[in-house]
Amino acid sequence: MDGTATFKFKVGKNAENEMHLYVMSCGGAVDAELTLKGEVVIPRKIIYGYERFRVMNPARGQRYVLRVMASNSEELRRIKAVEVLATTRPAVKFPLPELPSEPQVHEYDSMRKCDSVTVGWVRSPDPQVARYCVFAREDKRKELETRRPNQCALDSKLKNTSDFAMMHCQDRIPEDNRSVITQTIGNLKHGRSYIVQVTVTKSRGKTLSYDLLQAQTKPVCA
């Protein structure tokens, strides 16, 4: 990528009433803008890692233009690749799960112990979600550089990482209507800082991560 990349998508004449697209930047932040015949459809927006967009009632038979630009020269040096996808059949063609509008993971401070922390997150609105996983690894520097995770090739990166202090996965229960899912992370060391990562996997699809959380265990066991 030399600073700007242009992608064109032609909407079929028998397309459905929604067009879904995503932009995933590997390493650095990018700006993205969608236009149709020179008119702005989605205004230019900075994207840190991953963003999903919807276009209602796309113009059938017309060609949309997506421009992806490095935010600045420093971000350009960080970007290793940019992945994009557009489809008017999101139910069957969109490989990634849908994250909630606020993909933060929160710690329940009142439930913090010397050997465990309890966290919660808003469940995905995607009915095709198959599994959630929670990972915790010790943050020896005690300073989280960014809360936005690198979403690129997340499945393989998690599979090849061996320094997790804890990993727990739970399958989605169809009749579970909780708006917030909670998980206690145990067997931790006292007085330590941990980075907690929650991921969501789509059935027969790929994985995305919620924002990262820095959590701290109590220094002394009562």
C-alpha atoms as one frame of an Amber mdcrd trajectory, in Angstrom:
protein
   0.000   0.000   0.000   1.533   3.318  -1.131  -0.759   5.555   0.906  -4.075
   5.172  -0.939  -5.943   2.143  -2.243  -9.168   2.186  -4.287 -11.698  -0.644
  -4.386 -14.763  -0.801  -6.647 -17.898  -2.844  -5.992 -20.709  -3.259  -8.523
 -24.112  -4.032  -7.037 -26.005  -6.756  -8.881 -29.444  -6.089 -10.327 -30.956
  -8.752  -8.058 -29.138  -7.580  -4.934 -30.797  -7.568  -1.533 -31.760  -4.400
   0.351 -28.532  -4.064   2.334 -24.880  -3.914   1.379 -22.427  -4.776   4.146
 -18.733  -4.005   3.933 -15.772  -3.969   6.242 -12.306  -2.476   6.308  -9.583
  -4.191   8.323  -6.205  -2.509   8.634  -3.299  -4.646   9.791  -0.883  -2.633
  11.909  -1.889   1.018  11.569  -4.895   3.314  11.297  -6.509   4.210   7.970
  -9.170   6.599   6.707 -11.996   5.178   4.586 -14.651   6.831   2.421 -17.378
   5.314   0.221 -18.772   7.177  -2.780 -21.261   6.593  -5.599 -20.892   8.627
  -8.795 -18.733  11.099  -6.886 -21.311  11.586  -4.118 -20.317  10.644  -0.579
 -22.257   7.673   0.813 -20.128   7.054   3.907 -18.100  10.111   4.991 -14.378
   9.786   5.518 -13.726   8.087   8.841 -10.605   6.980  10.665 -10.485   3.247
  11.375  -8.377   1.697  14.096  -8.087  -1.960  13.174 -11.602  -2.856  12.021
 -14.896  -1.249  11.074 -18.117  -2.633   9.606 -20.509  -0.505   7.543 -24.052
  -0.914   6.215 -25.566   0.746   3.163 -29.351   0.486   3.034 -31.073   0.080
  -0.345 -27.883   0.138  -2.452 -28.274   1.348  -6.025 -28.634  -1.805  -8.115
 -26.425  -2.032 -11.161 -24.226   0.822  -9.914 -20.565   0.829  -8.918 -19.494
   2.018  -5.468 -15.955   3.251  -4.857 -14.198   2.684  -1.536 -11.034   4.683
  -0.919  -8.731   3.630   1.895  -5.950   6.034   2.872  -3.201   5.957   5.477
  -3.993   8.547   8.152  -0.428   9.886   8.079   3.122   8.838   7.188   3.715
   7.251  10.589   0.609   5.063  10.274   1.619   4.173   6.709   4.863   2.676
   8.010   2.885   0.528  10.447   0.379  -0.836   7.931   1.276  -4.311   6.693
  -1.929  -4.992   4.753  -5.534  -3.864   4.324  -8.418  -6.302   3.939 -11.817
  -5.267   2.571 -15.037  -7.069   1.692 -18.417  -5.974   0.348 -21.516  -8.114
  -0.121 -25.260  -7.745  -0.552 -25.772 -11.221   0.949 -24.419 -10.728   4.487
 -26.338 -13.668   5.959 -24.336 -16.150   3.881 -21.320 -14.246   2.555 -20.098
 -12.182   5.520 -17.382 -14.238   7.291 -16.954 -12.120  10.416 -19.223 -11.901
  13.467 -20.899  -8.633  14.346 -19.457  -6.813  17.340 -21.725  -4.719  19.572
 -21.657  -0.952  19.085 -19.594  -0.687  22.282 -17.083  -3.563  22.185 -15.482
  -2.828  25.551 -14.738  -5.404  28.230 -15.341  -4.176  31.783 -13.949  -5.376
  35.086 -16.160  -5.625  38.180 -13.866  -3.970  40.716 -15.971  -5.064  43.693
 -15.376  -8.710  42.739 -11.609  -8.387  42.389  -9.560 -10.840  44.464  -5.898
 -11.651  44.914  -6.124 -14.599  42.526  -9.021 -13.693  40.230 -10.849 -10.921
  38.406 -14.388 -10.883  37.016 -15.150  -9.268  33.676 -18.232  -8.660  31.557
 -19.043  -7.703  27.982 -22.118  -6.958  25.881 -23.037  -9.964  23.804 -22.824
  -9.876  20.028 -26.092  -9.076  18.214 -25.136 -11.619  15.543 -27.462 -14.679
  15.687 -24.784 -16.781  13.971 -22.243 -16.412  16.774 -21.007 -19.820  17.886
 -18.495 -19.197  20.664 -16.906 -16.691  23.027 -13.386 -17.131  24.412 -11.622
 -15.268  27.213  -7.826 -15.049  27.345  -5.628 -13.533  30.050  -1.891 -13.003
  29.932   0.379 -11.251  32.375   1.243  -7.683  31.425   4.774  -7.412  32.766
   5.206  -3.847  31.513   1.966  -2.853  33.284   1.120  -0.451  30.485  -1.363
  -1.340  27.775  -0.222   0.411  24.585  -3.618   0.350  22.885  -7.020  -1.071
  23.688  -7.731  -1.730  20.020  -6.556  -5.237  19.073  -5.004  -6.224  15.772
  -7.841  -8.205  14.180  -5.829  -9.576  11.252  -5.403 -13.374  11.167  -6.654
 -13.472  14.739  -7.509 -17.189  14.722  -3.983 -18.286  13.828  -2.325 -15.782
  16.180  -4.320 -16.992  19.173  -3.707 -20.620  18.254   0.061 -20.052  18.138
   0.308 -18.060  21.381   1.368 -20.036  24.446   1.844 -17.370  27.140  -1.766
 -17.207  28.339  -2.243 -17.469  32.088  -5.828 -18.529  31.460  -8.074 -19.432
  28.519 -11.770 -20.292  28.719 -14.267 -20.779  25.882 -18.032 -21.094  26.054
 -20.427 -22.015  23.277 -23.328 -19.684  22.655 -26.598 -20.979  24.079 -29.455
 -20.056  21.694 -32.001 -19.481  24.478 -29.589 -17.345  26.529 -31.006 -13.809
  26.354 -28.547 -12.099  28.691 -27.466  -8.714  27.378 -24.188  -8.926  29.315
 -22.003 -12.020  29.648 -19.715 -12.366  32.669 -16.698 -14.545  33.367 -14.468
 -14.982  36.414 -10.809 -15.484  35.534  -9.108 -17.524  38.243  -5.722 -19.045
  39.088  -3.974 -15.686  38.752  -1.053 -14.331  40.789  -1.576 -11.688  43.460
  -0.559  -8.102  42.793  -0.120  -8.667  39.065  -1.401  -6.843  36.001  -3.102
  -8.841  33.247  -4.322  -8.114  29.731  -7.749  -9.647  29.173  -8.984 -10.382
  25.662 -12.483 -11.569  24.729 -13.079 -13.013  21.265 -16.238 -13.986  19.409
 -16.358 -16.561  16.609 -18.997 -16.892  13.922 -20.382 -20.307  13.061 -18.401
 -21.562  10.046 -16.701 -18.171  10.018 -13.865 -16.205  11.555 -13.026 -14.546
  14.871 -13.003 -10.937  16.051 -11.810  -9.473  19.336 -13.451  -7.037  21.704
 -11.273  -4.182  22.958  -8.471  -5.233  25.286  -8.754  -4.715  29.042  -6.037
  -4.219  31.631  -6.974  -5.787  34.977  -5.131  -5.961  38.289  -5.380  -8.563
  41.042  -5.340  -7.533  44.696  -1.832  -7.395  46.186  -2.723  -9.291  49.367
  -4.928 -12.319  49.950  -7.244 -11.753  52.908
